[in-house]
Amino acid sequence: MTATFQFDAAFNILLLVTVITLIARRLRVSYTIGLIIAGLMATLYPRFPLLNISPSIFIALLLPPIIFEETLHLDIDGLIDDSDVILSYALAGTLVMMIAVALFAYFLFGFTPLEAFLLGIIIAPTDPVAVIATLRQLGVVKRFELLVTGESLFNDGVAIIVYSILVSVVSLGAPTPLSVMRVAVISIVGGVLVGVAGGYLVQFIFLWTDDKFAEVLLSFIAAFGVFRLAEELGASGVIATVLAGLIINYRCRRFGGINAESMEMLNTMWEFVGFTASGVAFIFIGMYLDPALLMKFFWPVVALTIFLLWARYWMVEGIAEAIERVSGKRIPDNWRLGLFWSGLRGAVSIVLVLGVSGLSLPHIEGMTALTYGVVLATNLLQGLTAAPLARRIELSTKNKPRTPSGDSGHVEDA
């Protein structure tokens, strides 16, 4: 592959992102599905080459900036206030969806238990790439966006940890409980330690310098560095990147380190980087969609998509009711509906299923087709209808929605 070809392939991706985004915003529709279709169509025209991004490159190059950029904009006080809601959906919700999909695949598709649980954890988490891009375009209420974004960020960490454990089970052949526990502990504790250390170190250096260009470069080193270091140590790069970003966000706003001019520059730069990375990620999804494989498993994909929507609806309702009973905090009905409909799947699911494509599993083709199909279906169905739904249930910023209350047990106005 020549340098000229690589340049043309990278240029073509940026060209597609720019053109489709401009058209979508002009038509006031979601640009995500347009990028997916563009990636799919581009593979049919060799004269319009695109970079062939491997799953490992996607994880290392695209996921860290998307996650880091979002953590820099998160409302930390709101995140703390609603941590019970966010973690309930990110932890319990992800596990419930994993079990539901696994049982469905085991009983209806004849998957082995290990295959069924692998498919469950691949499909269970909502994807921050898809969710954040859609919410940004809709302009929904900030507190609601915080809940949905927080769920998608943290359930990615949960999914990748469980995924790593299940893949290690396949690789080890006959794993012991101790070996499985070791993988889990290293993933979680290692990710936390690397992220916290990285976040504190970067904020300390920010206090030491007022060079805005050095601060921007340092933020890039933090985003990619903590992710890469955590992964190299066998820990969770997602957890490390999320925590590093949250700590930098919180400590810089609370204890200083970045002046107003540098903060504006930092936010603008990362918003651009996050947008570009998200656009490339959606094209990546389209490039890996296989129309022939999707048609072969068309009806299983339809059945799983319908079941997935049904299961997420009851998961959202069940956790909302449990939170109300335990803490007295009520999630309004329109927010519940919005949480349910925001369960898009995206590039992370594609990456995870490609990661098991080389394993000796009897139903690997079906797992791949079902994952591709669910990603495409959720972005088509939910992505294209999210805007009118948000307006209809009063989640747009033009309306004044209700927010979850604290300990009072009733709904208060925002």
Summary of the structure (lengths in Angstrom):
residues: 414
radius of gyration: 20.9
end to end distance: 55.5
largest distance: 64.5
contacts: 1475
relative contact order: 0.15
helix: 78%
strand: 1%
